[in-house]
Structure formats: structure tokens, C-alpha cells
């Protein structure tokens, strides 16, 4: 009996180690975000433009990290507050990174985790080309796409029928943060809100409770 129990314990430990290793393989630690930019805010705002043509060029993992932090990064660890305001601090938005040409990062779909400032690989492969079929053809030129989705129920728990309004206000805050940060990094960016909701959810493999609201391609000017 002792031998059987010992064997079961060893098997369990091996499975736990394997699971931890698999999780580690899927997790990408991001470089720390900077809070000391080189370009004044007023100059950033004056230079921001929507761009629909991009150079065939990689952006860095550090730039990607900065963009994701601008979207939902933690700015107050003790209270869990983020870079963009959220009604009731309920944070209904999810941020995804579609990587196509990012240095040191394989192509695929990643979910950003603000609390740990890292990425979880959701789907490997050329997701950008698949998304272009449901969006506008020019997005295939982008180095990456940031997708913002919403889980309305997180806000509805407190605000009921007004939840949709608050979520839509919030996605505007987040998108503008991304666009301004892209400009500050001397990157080009655009915005897309015209797409088939169900098709986008299906292409990204999102659950029914999650709705894509905004798509932001980024890259370098051609």
C-alpha cells in the first residue's frame, strides 16, 4: 500500500511540475513600462493621426509593453487602479495583442494581464491575416493589433442598465491612451470599429459573454 501511495504522490508531483512548466511556456514576461516619456503631452496630442499604411518593419517587445501598459497598466498597486478610469473600478475590459511583427515574440494572439504585466499565449500563428478577412485589408500591414473587448456583466452588477454606457465611455479612455502612447513612441496607429461582432468573436475564440469593441493597428509609418 505504501508503495502505491508513494507512486501516486510522485505521479501527482510530476503532473504539477509539467502543468507549471506548460503555463510558464505560455507566459511572456514584459519589460517594465516607463513613466518618464521624452515627448511633452501637448506635442503628442498635436501629432496624433489615424494611419492606414504601415512599413514592413518590426516593433520591439518594449514598445508593445508600453502600449499595453498605457491601455490598462497598474498605477496604484495597493488599490489596483489602472491607467484609464473605470466606473466603480470594476474594469470590464480585456486587452488582447495580435502579434505579427514584434521582435522576440512569436506571431499569435495574446491576452494581457495587467496585475502581473505579462502576456498569455491564447493562439499561436498568423492571426493577423485571419483578422484582416473580417476587418479591412490594410490591417495586414500592421506590426501588431491591439483588440479591446468587454465583459459587460462586470459593470452591470453595480450599475444595471447604465452599464453599457459606462463601458463604452471606458473603452474610449483606453483607446486614446493607446493612440497617444503610440505617438509618443513614434509609432503609427489607426482605429477600427466597423466589423461583424460574431465573426470577430469567432476568429479570436472569445466566449459569448465577451464582445469586441475596438481594434487598434500599430506599426511604423511607411
PASEKE-149935 format. One record per atom (N, C-alpha, C, O): residue in three letters; x, y negated, z. Coordinates in steps of 0.02 Angstrom, whole numbers. Atoms other than C-alpha are relative to their C-alpha. Layout:
BEGIN
SITE   residu       xx       yy       zz
SITE      ala        X        Y        Z
...
//
This chain:
BEGIN
SITE   residu       xx       yy       zz
SITE      unk       42       61        0
SITE      unk        0        0        0
SITE      unk       43      -63        0
SITE      unk       29     -112      -35
SITE      unk      -44       58       -3
SITE      unk      141     -119       44
SITE      unk       32      -14      -68
SITE      unk       40      -71      -88
SITE      unk      -31        9       66
SITE      unk      223      -86     -124
SITE      unk      -49      -32      -49
SITE      unk      -30      -74      -90
SITE      unk       50       28       45
SITE      unk       60     -126     -213
SITE      unk      -10      -74       14
SITE      unk      -14     -114      -32
SITE      unk        9       70      -19
SITE      unk       37     -288     -115
SITE      unk       60      -42      -22
SITE      unk       52      -99      -45
SITE      unk      -61       37       20
SITE      unk      217     -338     -148
SITE      unk        0      -11      -75
SITE      unk       18      -65      -99
SITE      unk        3        6       73
SITE      unk      193     -304     -333
SITE      unk      -50      -53      -21
SITE      unk      -38      -93      -67
SITE      unk       52       50       15
SITE      unk       33     -408     -335
SITE      unk       25      -70       15
SITE      unk       11     -117      -22
SITE      unk      -27       65      -19
SITE      unk      121     -551     -245
SITE      unk       50      -25      -51
SITE      unk       48      -83      -71
SITE      unk      -50       19       50
SITE      unk      266     -551     -367
SITE      unk      -33      -20      -66
SITE      unk      -13      -69      -98
SITE      unk       36       15       62
SITE      unk      146     -547     -515
SITE      unk      -34      -68        4
SITE      unk      -33     -107      -44
SITE      unk       33       64      -10
SITE      unk       48     -693     -443
SITE      unk       50      -58       -4
SITE      unk       36     -109      -35
SITE      unk      -51       53        1
SITE      unk      208     -794     -417
SITE      unk       25      -12      -71
SITE      unk       36      -69      -92
SITE      unk      -23        6       70
SITE      unk      265     -758     -595
SITE      unk      -51      -39      -41
SITE      unk      -33      -81      -82
SITE      unk       54       34       37
SITE      unk       96     -815     -663
SITE      unk       -2      -74       18
SITE      unk      -12     -116      -26
SITE      unk        1       70      -22
SITE      unk      103     -975     -559
SITE      unk       58      -39      -31
SITE      unk       50      -96      -54
SITE      unk      -58       33       30
SITE      unk      279    -1015     -620
SITE      unk      -10      -11      -75
SITE      unk        6      -63     -102
SITE      unk       13        6       72
SITE      unk      228     -980     -800
SITE      unk      -50      -55      -15
SITE      unk      -41      -93      -63
SITE      unk       51       52       10
SITE      unk       75    -1092     -783
SITE      unk       30      -69       10
SITE      unk       15     -116      -27
SITE      unk      -32       64      -14
SITE      unk      180    -1231     -707
SITE      unk       46      -20      -58
SITE      unk       50      -78      -77
SITE      unk      -45       13       56
SITE      unk      307    -1214     -848
SITE      unk      -39      -22      -62
SITE      unk      -18      -67      -98
SITE      unk       42       18       57
SITE      unk      169    -1220     -979
SITE      unk      -25      -71        6
SITE      unk      -26     -109      -42
SITE      unk       24       69      -11
SITE      unk       98    -1378     -900
SITE      unk       56      -50      -11
SITE      unk       45     -103      -40
SITE      unk      -58       44        8
SITE      unk      273    -1454     -896
SITE      unk       15      -11      -74
SITE      unk       33      -66      -95
SITE      unk      -14        4       71
SITE      unk      296    -1415    -1081
SITE      unk      -49      -46      -36
SITE      unk      -32      -75      -88
SITE      unk       52       41       31
SITE      unk      135    -1509    -1121
SITE      unk        1      -72       24
SITE      unk      -35     -114       -3
SITE      unk       -1       67      -31
SITE      unk      177    -1662    -1015
SITE      unk       61      -39      -23
SITE      unk      118      -14      -20
SITE      unk      -54       44       22
SITE      unk      281    -1806    -1084
SITE      unk        5      -59       48
SITE      unk      -40     -100       53
SITE      unk      -11       57      -45
SITE      unk      352    -1925     -956
SITE      unk       19      -61      -42
SITE      unk       61      -57      -86
SITE      unk      -11       61       38
SITE      unk      350    -2102    -1021
SITE      unk       51      -45       34
SITE      unk       55      -46       96
SITE      unk      -45       50      -30
SITE      unk      485    -2235     -995
SITE      unk      -40      -50       41
SITE      unk      -98      -65       25
SITE      unk       34       50      -41
SITE      unk      441    -2361     -861
SITE      unk      -17      -62      -41
SITE      unk       22      -83      -84
SITE      unk       22       60       35
SITE      unk      344    -2511     -925
SITE      unk       35      -62       28
SITE      unk       52      -65       87
SITE      unk      -30       63      -20
SITE      unk      419    -2684     -920
SITE      unk      -54      -51       18
SITE      unk     -107      -53      -13
SITE      unk       46       55      -18
SITE      unk      333    -2830     -833
SITE      unk       34      -67      -10
SITE      unk       14     -118       19
SITE      unk      -38       61       11
SITE      unk      457    -2959     -895
SITE      unk       12       -8      -75
SITE      unk       67        6     -100
SITE      unk       -5        7       72
SITE      unk      422    -2996    -1078
SITE      unk       41      -60      -22
SITE      unk       53     -106       17
SITE      unk      -43       53       26
SITE      unk      529    -3107    -1188
SITE      unk      -39      -56      -35
SITE      unk      -14     -111      -44
SITE      unk       39       48       38
SITE      unk      388    -3196    -1281
SITE      unk      -55      -32       44
SITE      unk      -93        5       75
SITE      unk       52       32      -40
SITE      unk      276    -3326    -1194
SITE      unk      -70       21      -24
SITE      unk      -80       33      -83
SITE      unk       68      -22       16
SITE      unk       92    -3279    -1188
SITE      unk      -32      -43      -54
SITE      unk      -65      -16      -99
SITE      unk       30       45       49
SITE      unk       40    -3432    -1288
SITE      unk       26       15      -70
SITE      unk      -12       11     -119
SITE      unk      -29      -16       66
SITE      unk      159    -3385    -1429
SITE      unk      -28       66      -25
SITE      unk      -42       74      -84
SITE      unk       29      -65       19
SITE      unk       94    -3206    -1427
SITE      unk      -70       -9      -29
SITE      unk      -86       19      -81
SITE      unk       68       11       23
SITE      unk      -85    -3266    -1444
SITE      unk       -2      -35      -68
SITE      unk      -44      -19     -110
SITE      unk        0       37       63
SITE      unk      -41    -3384    -1586
SITE      unk       24       43      -58
SITE      unk        7       28     -116
SITE      unk      -27      -42       53
SITE      unk       48    -3246    -1684
SITE      unk      -41       64      -12
SITE      unk      -28       98      -62
SITE      unk       38      -62        9
SITE      unk      -78    -3104    -1662
SITE      unk      -42       -3      -64
SITE      unk      -78      -51      -76
SITE      unk       39       -6       61
SITE      unk     -153    -3048    -1827
SITE      unk      -21       73      -10
SITE      unk       14      119       13
SITE      unk       21      -68       18
SITE      unk     -250    -2896    -1888
SITE      unk       34       20      -64
SITE      unk       29      -15     -115
SITE      unk      -41      -22       56
SITE      unk     -140    -2797    -2007
SITE      unk      -25       68      -25
SITE      unk      -42      112       15
SITE      unk       24      -62       29
SITE      unk     -191    -2658    -2127
SITE      unk       50       33      -48
SITE      unk       33       77      -87
SITE      unk      -54      -32       38
SITE      unk      -24    -2616    -2209
SITE      unk       59        8       47
SITE      unk       75      -38       86
SITE      unk      -54      -13      -46
SITE      unk      122    -2537    -2118
SITE      unk       60       31      -36
SITE      unk       52       65      -86
SITE      unk      -62      -28       28
SITE      unk      303    -2491    -2154
SITE      unk        6       74       19
SITE      unk      -19       95       72
SITE      unk      -13      -71      -15
SITE      unk      355    -2308    -2162
SITE      unk       60        3       48
SITE      unk      117       15       28
SITE      unk      -54       10      -50
SITE      unk      453    -2326    -2001
SITE      unk      -24       25       68
SITE      unk      -82       19       85
SITE      unk       17      -23      -67
SITE      unk      458    -2251    -1827
SITE      unk       -3      -57       50
SITE      unk       35     -106       45
SITE      unk       -3       43      -59
SITE      unk      413    -2345    -1670
SITE      unk       31       43       55
SITE      unk       34      104       50
SITE      unk      -35      -36      -53
SITE      unk      501    -2298    -1509
SITE      unk      -48       25       53
SITE      unk     -105        1       58
SITE      unk       40      -25      -56
SITE      unk      435    -2199    -1362
SITE      unk       -9      -55       52
SITE      unk      -61      -58       85
SITE      unk        5       56      -47
SITE      unk      472    -2352    -1255
SITE      unk      -54      -49      -20
SITE      unk      -92      -73       22
SITE      unk       53       44       24
SITE      unk      361    -2461    -1364
SITE      unk      -69       31       10
SITE      unk     -116       -3       31
SITE      unk       63      -35      -11
SITE      unk      224    -2330    -1356
SITE      unk      -20       -3       73
SITE      unk      -78      -14       90
SITE      unk       12        4      -72
SITE      unk      240    -2326    -1167
SITE      unk      -27      -68       20
SITE      unk      -74      -73       60
SITE      unk       21       68      -17
SITE      unk      222    -2514    -1158
SITE      unk      -71      -14      -23
SITE      unk     -110      -46       12
SITE      unk       67       10       26
SITE      unk       66    -2514    -1266
SITE      unk      -52       36       43
SITE      unk     -105        9       57
SITE      unk       47      -38      -42
SITE      unk      -17    -2379    -1160
SITE      unk       -7      -31       69
SITE      unk      -61      -33       97
SITE      unk        3       34      -65
SITE      unk       28    -2469    -1000
SITE      unk      -43      -63       -6
SITE      unk      -82      -78       39
SITE      unk       41       60       10
SITE      unk      -48    -2629    -1070
SITE      unk      -74       18       -2
SITE      unk     -116      -22       19
SITE      unk       70      -21        5
SITE      unk     -208    -2532    -1102
SITE      unk      -30       16       67
SITE      unk      -84       -9       84
SITE      unk       29      -24      -62
SITE      unk     -233    -2450     -933
SITE      unk       51       12       55
SITE      unk       37       50      102
SITE      unk      -53      -13      -49
SITE      unk      -71    -2455     -834
SITE      unk      -19      -22       70
SITE      unk      -58      -69       79
SITE      unk       12       17      -70
SITE      unk      -73    -2461     -645
SITE      unk       40      -62       19
SITE      unk      101      -65        7
SITE      unk      -33       61      -22
SITE      unk      -34    -2633     -574
SITE      unk       -2      -10       75
SITE      unk       30      -55      102
SITE      unk        4        1      -73
SITE      unk      -79    -2603     -391
SITE      unk       -8       72       23
SITE      unk      -63      100       22
SITE      unk        0      -71      -17
SITE      unk      -32    -2429     -332
SITE      unk      -45       15       59
SITE      unk      -81       65       59
SITE      unk       39      -14      -60
SITE      unk     -115    -2442     -162
SITE      unk      -75        1      -12
SITE      unk     -111       38       21
SITE      unk       72        3       15
SITE      unk     -285    -2485     -236
SITE      unk      -18       31      -67
SITE      unk      -77       35      -85
SITE      unk       13      -32       64
SITE      unk     -266    -2401     -405
SITE      unk      -24      -48      -54
SITE      unk      -57      -26     -102
SITE      unk       24       49       49
SITE      unk     -300    -2562     -501
SITE      unk       43        1      -63
SITE      unk      102       20      -61
SITE      unk      -32       -7       64
SITE      unk     -255    -2574     -684
SITE      unk        8      -67      -37
SITE      unk      -13     -119      -12
SITE      unk      -15       61       37
SITE      unk     -202    -2699     -817
SITE      unk      -62      -36      -27
SITE      unk      -60      -96      -40
SITE      unk       62       30       25
SITE      unk     -382    -2728     -876
SITE      unk      -54        6       54
SITE      unk      -57       57       89
SITE      unk       54       -4      -50
SITE      unk     -533    -2769     -765
SITE      unk      -53       52      -19
SITE      unk      -65       65      -77
SITE      unk       51      -51        9
SITE      unk     -667    -2637     -741
SITE      unk      -55      -11       51
SITE      unk      -41      -20      110
SITE      unk       57       10      -46
SITE      unk     -841    -2658     -666
SITE      unk        2       52       56
SITE      unk       -1      112       44
SITE      unk       -2      -45      -58
SITE      unk     -833    -2586     -491
SITE      unk       63       41        5
SITE      unk       66       88       44
SITE      unk      -62      -39        3
SITE      unk     -657    -2523     -529
SITE      unk      -14       74      -12
SITE      unk       17      118       19
SITE      unk       21      -69       13
SITE      unk     -740    -2366     -598
SITE      unk       37       31      -60
SITE      unk       37       92      -67
SITE      unk      -43      -21       55
SITE      unk     -630    -2354     -755
SITE      unk      -29       56      -43
SITE      unk       -8      114      -38
SITE      unk       32      -50       42
SITE      unk     -741    -2264     -881
SITE      unk       38       17      -64
SITE      unk       18       62     -100
SITE      unk      -34       -8       64
SITE      unk     -615    -2275    -1024
SITE      unk       55       52        3
SITE      unk       89       60       54
SITE      unk      -55      -47        9
SITE      unk     -497    -2140    -1086
SITE      unk       42      -26      -59
SITE      unk       15      -51     -108
SITE      unk      -45       24       52
SITE      unk     -344    -2182    -1191
SITE      unk       37       59      -31
SITE      unk       67      100        5
SITE      unk      -34      -53       37
SITE      unk     -276    -2066    -1325
SITE      unk       52      -31      -47
SITE      unk       41      -85      -75
SITE      unk      -52       21       48
SITE      unk     -118    -2082    -1429
SITE      unk        5       52      -55
SITE      unk       19      110      -43
SITE      unk      -11      -43       58
SITE      unk     -114    -2010    -1604
SITE      unk       69      -17      -27
SITE      unk       78      -70      -58
SITE      unk      -69       12       19
SITE      unk       71    -1995    -1638
SITE      unk       14       28      -70
SITE      unk       -1       86      -84
SITE      unk      -19      -22       68
SITE      unk      132    -1987    -1818
SITE      unk       75      -12      -10
SITE      unk      112       35      -27
SITE      unk      -71       17        7
SITE      unk      300    -2078    -1823
SITE      unk       23      -37       63
SITE      unk       29      -98       64
SITE      unk      -25       27      -63
SITE      unk      360    -2102    -1645
SITE      unk       65       37       17
SITE      unk       65       99       20
SITE      unk      -65      -30      -14
SITE      unk      543    -2072    -1603
SITE      unk       -4       43       63
SITE      unk      -30       22      115
SITE      unk       -4      -47      -57
SITE      unk      570    -1921    -1487
SITE      unk      -67       27       22
SITE      unk      -73       55       77
SITE      unk       65      -27      -18
SITE      unk      386    -1873    -1489
SITE      unk      -29       37      -61
SITE      unk      -36        8     -114
SITE      unk       27      -38       56
SITE      unk      313    -1735    -1597
SITE      unk      -69      -26      -19
SITE      unk     -106      -52       23
SITE      unk       65       22       24
SITE      unk      161    -1775    -1703
SITE      unk      -55       38       36
SITE      unk      -49       98       50
SITE      unk       56      -33      -33
SITE      unk       -4    -1740    -1618
SITE      unk      -44      -50       36
SITE      unk      -34     -110       32
SITE      unk       47       40      -40
SITE      unk     -144    -1803    -1508
SITE      unk       17        9       74
SITE      unk       24       65       98
SITE      unk      -17        0      -70
SITE      unk     -102    -1851    -1329
SITE      unk      -51      -40       40
SITE      unk      -79      -88       15
SITE      unk       41       39      -46
SITE      unk     -205    -1910    -1181
SITE      unk       46      -35       51
SITE      unk       90       -4       80
SITE      unk      -40       40      -47
SITE      unk     -132    -2049    -1075
SITE      unk      -28        6       70
SITE      unk      -88       -1       81
SITE      unk       20       -3      -70
SITE      unk     -136    -2028     -886
SITE      unk       30      -60       37
SITE      unk       90      -61       50
SITE      unk      -26       61      -32
SITE      unk     -121    -2199     -801
SITE      unk       34       12       67
SITE      unk       86      -18       81
SITE      unk      -26       -9      -68
SITE      unk      -90    -2136     -625
SITE      unk       72       26        1
SITE      unk      111        8       45
SITE      unk      -68      -28        3
SITE      unk       66    -2040     -674
SITE      unk       40      -28      -59
SITE      unk       98      -10      -68
SITE      unk      -32       32       58
SITE      unk      108    -2144     -829
SITE      unk       35       53      -44
SITE      unk       95       50      -54
SITE      unk      -27      -51       44
SITE      unk      130    -1993     -941
SITE      unk      -52       21      -51
SITE      unk     -109       -3      -51
SITE      unk       43      -25       53
SITE      unk       55    -1903    -1090
SITE      unk      -10       75        7
SITE      unk       36      111       25
SITE      unk       15      -71        3
SITE      unk      -30    -1735    -1101
SITE      unk      -16       17      -73
SITE      unk      -59      -14     -104
SITE      unk       13      -20       69
SITE      unk      -23    -1649    -1270
SITE      unk      -67       36       -4
SITE      unk      -79       86       30
SITE      unk       66      -29        9
SITE      unk     -201    -1610    -1325
SITE      unk       -1       45      -61
SITE      unk      -25      102      -59
SITE      unk       -3      -38       63
SITE      unk     -173    -1554    -1505
SITE      unk       65      -18      -36
SITE      unk       78      -77      -47
SITE      unk      -59       16       40
SITE      unk       -8    -1539    -1599
SITE      unk      -19       -4      -74
SITE      unk      -71       20      -95
SITE      unk       11        0       72
SITE      unk        6    -1575    -1785
SITE      unk      -15      -69      -28
SITE      unk      -14     -119        7
SITE      unk       13       62       36
SITE      unk      -37    -1707    -1913
SITE      unk      -73      -22       10
SITE      unk     -114      -15      -35
SITE      unk       67       23      -16
SITE      unk     -191    -1778    -1829
SITE      unk      -18      -63      -38
SITE      unk      -75      -75      -55
SITE      unk       11       64       34
SITE      unk     -169    -1947    -1914
SITE      unk      -33       10      -68
SITE      unk      -80      -25      -85
SITE      unk       28      -11       67
SITE      unk     -205    -1878    -2088
SITE      unk      -73       23        5
SITE      unk     -115        2      -35
SITE      unk       69      -22      -10
SITE      unk     -362    -1792    -2024
SITE      unk      -45      -57       20
SITE      unk     -102      -62       -4
SITE      unk       40       58      -21
SITE      unk     -422    -1951    -1940
SITE      unk      -13      -48      -57
SITE      unk      -66      -80      -59
SITE      unk        8       47       55
SITE      unk     -396    -2052    -2097
SITE      unk      -60       17      -43
SITE      unk      -89      -26      -76
SITE      unk       58      -21       39
SITE      unk     -533    -1950    -2179
SITE      unk      -65      -27       30
SITE      unk     -113      -40       -6
SITE      unk       60       26      -32
SITE      unk     -658    -2013    -2051
SITE      unk        4      -75       14
SITE      unk      -43     -105       39
SITE      unk       -8       72      -11
SITE      unk     -588    -2190    -2043
SITE      unk        9      -34      -68
SITE      unk      -31      -24     -114
SITE      unk      -16       34       62
SITE      unk     -511    -2297    -2179
SITE      unk       69       23      -23
SITE      unk      114       30       18
SITE      unk      -60      -32       26
SITE      unk     -374    -2231    -2292
SITE      unk       65      -32       21
SITE      unk      116        3       28
SITE      unk      -63       34      -14
SITE      unk     -245    -2362    -2247
SITE      unk       30       19       68
SITE      unk       89        5       80
SITE      unk      -27      -16      -67
SITE      unk     -227    -2296    -2069
SITE      unk       56       52       -4
SITE      unk       96       57       44
SITE      unk      -54      -50        5
SITE      unk     -112    -2156    -2132
SITE      unk       68      -33       -2
SITE      unk      119        1       10
SITE      unk      -64       35        2
SITE      unk       23    -2289    -2150
SITE      unk       25      -17       71
SITE      unk       84      -32       80
SITE      unk      -18       19      -68
SITE      unk       21    -2324    -1962
SITE      unk       49       50       31
SITE      unk       48      109       14
SITE      unk      -45      -44      -36
SITE      unk      156    -2254    -1850
SITE      unk      -37       38       55
SITE      unk      -19       95       72
SITE      unk       41      -32      -52
SITE      unk       26    -2215    -1718
SITE      unk      -68      -34        3
SITE      unk      -77      -89      -24
SITE      unk       66       29      -11
SITE      unk     -154    -2245    -1672
SITE      unk      -18        9       74
SITE      unk       -8       62      103
SITE      unk       26       -4      -68
SITE      unk     -224    -2284    -1501
SITE      unk      -76        3       -5
SITE      unk     -108      -40      -34
SITE      unk       73      -10        1
SITE      unk     -401    -2219    -1478
SITE      unk      -27      -11       71
SITE      unk       -1       16      120
SITE      unk       31       14      -64
SITE      unk     -511    -2286    -1339
SITE      unk      -69       32        1
SITE      unk     -111       17      -42
SITE      unk       66      -32       -8
SITE      unk     -658    -2179    -1283
SITE      unk      -29      -18       68
SITE      unk        6      -44      112
SITE      unk       34       17      -62
SITE      unk     -785    -2199    -1144
SITE      unk      -42       58       26
SITE      unk      -72       95      -12
SITE      unk       45      -46      -35
SITE      unk     -872    -2089    -1017
SITE      unk      -49      -45       39
SITE      unk      -35      -65       95
SITE      unk       47       49      -27
SITE      unk    -1025    -2197     -982
SITE      unk      -25       18       70
SITE      unk      -40      -26      110
SITE      unk       29      -22      -64
SITE      unk    -1083    -2093     -834
SITE      unk       40      -25       60
SITE      unk       12      -34      114
SITE      unk      -41       24      -56
SITE      unk     -937    -2155     -727
SITE      unk      -25      -69       24
SITE      unk      -25      -83       83
SITE      unk       25       66      -18
SITE      unk    -1008    -2331     -733
SITE      unk      -74        1       17
SITE      unk      -97      -37       59
SITE      unk       72       -5      -10
SITE      unk    -1191    -2281     -738
SITE      unk      -17       21       71
SITE      unk      -70        4       97
SITE      unk       11      -22      -69
SITE      unk    -1175    -2200     -566
SITE      unk      -15      -60       45
SITE      unk      -56      -55       91
SITE      unk        9       59      -42
SITE      unk    -1167    -2375     -491
SITE      unk      -45      -52      -33
SITE      unk      -84      -86        2
SITE      unk       33       56       33
SITE      unk    -1241    -2491     -623
SITE      unk      -60       19      -43
SITE      unk      -92      -25      -72
SITE      unk       60      -22       36
SITE      unk    -1377    -2387     -706
SITE      unk       -3      -24      -72
SITE      unk       43      -13     -111
SITE      unk       12       20       69
SITE      unk    -1448    -2464     -864
SITE      unk       49      -53      -26
SITE      unk       56      -61      -87
SITE      unk      -48       52       22
SITE      unk    -1318    -2604     -867
SITE      unk       69       29      -14
SITE      unk      114       -7      -34
SITE      unk      -65      -32        8
SITE      unk    -1176    -2478     -879
SITE      unk       29      -10      -70
SITE      unk       88      -27      -77
SITE      unk      -25        6       68
SITE      unk    -1164    -2485    -1069
SITE      unk       29      -70      -13
SITE      unk       80      -77      -45
SITE      unk      -25       68        9
SITE      unk    -1144    -2674    -1065
SITE      unk       69       -8       31
SITE      unk      114      -36        0
SITE      unk      -64        7      -36
SITE      unk    -1004    -2665     -937
SITE      unk       56       39      -34
SITE      unk      113       16      -38
SITE      unk      -51      -41       34
SITE      unk     -914    -2526    -1030
SITE      unk       23      -35      -64
SITE      unk       83      -35      -79
SITE      unk      -18       34       62
SITE      unk     -920    -2624    -1193
SITE      unk       41      -63       13
SITE      unk       85      -80      -26
SITE      unk      -41       58      -20
SITE      unk     -853    -2779    -1106
SITE      unk       71       24       15
SITE      unk      120       -8       -6
SITE      unk      -65      -25      -21
SITE      unk     -713    -2675    -1034
SITE      unk       44       22      -59
SITE      unk      104       10      -60
SITE      unk      -40      -23       56
SITE      unk     -659    -2598    -1199
SITE      unk       28      -60      -39
SITE      unk       81      -54      -69
SITE      unk      -26       60       31
SITE      unk     -639    -2774    -1267
SITE      unk       62      -26       37
SITE      unk      111      -47        6
SITE      unk      -59       19      -40
SITE      unk     -521    -2817    -1123
SITE      unk       60       43      -18
SITE      unk      115       18      -30
SITE      unk      -54      -48       12
SITE      unk     -418    -2661    -1154
SITE      unk       29       -9      -71
SITE      unk       90      -10      -80
SITE      unk      -24        8       69
SITE      unk     -409    -2685    -1343
SITE      unk       42      -63       -7
SITE      unk       94      -61      -40
SITE      unk      -39       62        6
SITE      unk     -350    -2864    -1327
SITE      unk       68        7       34
SITE      unk      118      -19        9
SITE      unk      -65      -13      -32
SITE      unk     -215    -2810    -1205
SITE      unk       47       36      -47
SITE      unk      106       18      -53
SITE      unk      -42      -39       46
SITE      unk     -152    -2683    -1332
SITE      unk       24      -44      -58
SITE      unk       83      -42      -76
SITE      unk      -17       42       57
SITE      unk     -157    -2808    -1476
SITE      unk       53      -52       17
SITE      unk       99      -65      -21
SITE      unk      -49       50      -21
SITE      unk      -63    -2941    -1379
SITE      unk       67       32       17
SITE      unk      120        4        1
SITE      unk      -62      -34      -16
SITE      unk       64    -2817    -1315
SITE      unk       37       21      -64
SITE      unk       98       15      -68
SITE      unk      -31      -18       64
SITE      unk       94    -2755    -1493
SITE      unk       35      -60      -30
SITE      unk       92      -54      -55
SITE      unk      -30       61       27
SITE      unk      127    -2933    -1549
SITE      unk       63      -18       38
SITE      unk      113      -37        8
SITE      unk      -58       16      -41
SITE      unk      246    -2961    -1404
SITE      unk       59       47      -15
SITE      unk      117       28       -6
SITE      unk      -51      -48       18
SITE      unk      341    -2805    -1459
SITE      unk       21       -5      -73
SITE      unk       60       35      -98
SITE      unk      -13       12       71
SITE      unk      348    -2873    -1637
SITE      unk      -24       58      -43
SITE      unk        6       76      -93
SITE      unk       34      -52       38
SITE      unk      234    -2734    -1697
SITE      unk      -63      -28      -31
SITE      unk      -90      -78       -7
SITE      unk       63       20       32
SITE      unk       85    -2750    -1812
SITE      unk      -56       47       25
SITE      unk      -43      104       44
SITE      unk       57      -41      -24
SITE      unk      -88    -2688    -1762
SITE      unk      -64      -22      -36
SITE      unk      -68      -77      -62
SITE      unk       65       15       29
SITE      unk     -266    -2681    -1826
SITE      unk      -54       29       44
SITE      unk      -40       63       94
SITE      unk       56      -26      -40
SITE      unk     -438    -2638    -1759
SITE      unk      -52       31      -46
SITE      unk      -67        5     -100
SITE      unk       51      -34       39
SITE      unk     -570    -2517    -1821
SITE      unk      -57       20       48
SITE      unk      -46       51      100
SITE      unk       58      -19      -38
SITE      unk     -746    -2497    -1754
SITE      unk      -52       36      -43
SITE      unk     -103       59      -18
SITE      unk       46      -32       47
SITE      unk     -830    -2425    -1909
SITE      unk       20       72      -13
SITE      unk       68       85      -49
SITE      unk      -12      -72       11
SITE      unk     -835    -2235    -1904
SITE      unk      -61       38       23
SITE      unk     -104       12       59
SITE      unk       55      -44      -21
SITE      unk     -955    -2091    -1881
SITE      unk       18       28       69
SITE      unk       69       62       77
SITE      unk      -15      -18      -69
SITE      unk     -964    -2059    -1693
SITE      unk       11       75        9
SITE      unk       60       96       39
SITE      unk       -4      -72       -9
SITE      unk     -995    -1873    -1702
SITE      unk       61       29      -37
SITE      unk       93       75      -12
SITE      unk      -57      -23       38
SITE      unk     -862    -1847    -1835
SITE      unk       65      -14       37
SITE      unk      109       29       40
SITE      unk      -59       17      -38
SITE      unk     -732    -1938    -1731
SITE      unk        7       44       62
SITE      unk       62       67       78
SITE      unk       -2      -43      -59
SITE      unk     -778    -1839    -1577
SITE      unk       23       70      -19
SITE      unk       62      101       17
SITE      unk      -18      -67       23
SITE      unk     -762    -1678    -1675
SITE      unk       73        4      -21
SITE      unk      108       52       -4
SITE      unk      -70        0       23
SITE      unk     -595    -1725    -1756
SITE      unk       48       -1       59
SITE      unk      102       29       55
SITE      unk      -44        5      -58
SITE      unk     -522    -1766    -1586
SITE      unk      -12       54       52
SITE      unk       27       62       99
SITE      unk       15      -53      -46
SITE      unk     -602    -1620    -1498
SITE      unk      -23      -24       68
SITE      unk       -8        7      119
SITE      unk       23       29      -63
SITE      unk     -685    -1728    -1365
SITE      unk      -66       31       21
SITE      unk     -105       54      -21
SITE      unk       64      -27      -24
SITE      unk     -828    -1669    -1254
SITE      unk      -58      -46      -18
SITE      unk      -48     -105      -34
SITE      unk       60       38       19
SITE      unk    -1007    -1727    -1288
SITE      unk       -9      -63       42
SITE      unk      -38     -112       19
SITE      unk       11       57      -46
SITE      unk    -1004    -1844    -1138
SITE      unk       46      -59      -15
SITE      unk       40     -112       15
SITE      unk      -51       51       14
SITE      unk     -860    -1945    -1214
SITE      unk      -10      -29      -70
SITE      unk      -15        9     -119
SITE      unk       13       34       63
SITE      unk     -887    -2074    -1352
SITE      unk       60      -43      -20
SITE      unk       85      -82       20
SITE      unk      -53       43       27
SITE      unk     -752    -2154    -1461
SITE      unk      -30      -69      -13
SITE      unk      -81      -75      -46
SITE      unk       24       69        9
SITE      unk     -773    -2343    -1458
SITE      unk       45      -42      -45
SITE      unk       20      -84      -83
SITE      unk      -47       46       34
SITE      unk     -616    -2420    -1533
SITE      unk       60       40      -24
SITE      unk       84       85       10
SITE      unk      -60      -31       28
SITE      unk     -471    -2367    -1644
SITE      unk       49      -55      -19
SITE      unk       31     -102      -54
SITE      unk      -49       53       11
SITE      unk     -311    -2469    -1650
SITE      unk       65       29      -30
SITE      unk      105       58        6
SITE      unk      -62      -22       32
SITE      unk     -175    -2425    -1778
SITE      unk       57      -49       18
SITE      unk       46     -109       25
SITE      unk      -59       42      -13
SITE      unk        1    -2490    -1740
SITE      unk       59       24      -41
SITE      unk       63       82      -60
SITE      unk      -59      -17       38
SITE      unk      165    -2495    -1832
SITE      unk       40      -64      -13
SITE      unk       31     -114       21
SITE      unk      -38       59       20
SITE      unk      287    -2615    -1915
SITE      unk      -29      -30      -64
SITE      unk      -58        5     -105
SITE      unk       20       33       62
SITE      unk      246    -2743    -2047
SITE      unk       41       28      -58
SITE      unk      100       44      -50
SITE      unk      -38      -25       59
SITE      unk      294    -2683    -2223
SITE      unk       51      -51      -24
SITE      unk       87      -38      -72
//
